[in-house]
Amino acid sequence: MKAYELLFFVAPSTDEETRTAVMKRIETTISDAKGTVDNVDNWGKRKLAYEINGLTDGDYTLVDFHADPADVAELDRILRITDTVVRHMIVKRTDRD
């Protein structure tokens, strides 16, 4: 298992129930692939560097997890098709293997 970091944001107008559903979907995808979620850090509302889809702010969440590299592609696919997630980025952490 390799260490990864996922940073994503949703629109700040998104309700708490929808945010929780997105996070549950991420955790389920990782755990179904025999991975583990190490830490979830909700950064809250932050200003975007530039306007994206008419948004100037985003509600950020950082997720540290361990998973197999093949399973990260599935997580990336799920995040791309989830309408609530505006942008996301998954990065391999070489300092935490």
Secondary structure by P-SEA (a helix, b strand, c coil): cccccccccccccccaaaaaaaaaaaaaaaaaacccccccccccbbbbccccccccccbbbbbbbcccaaaaaaaaaaaaaccccccbbbbbbcccc
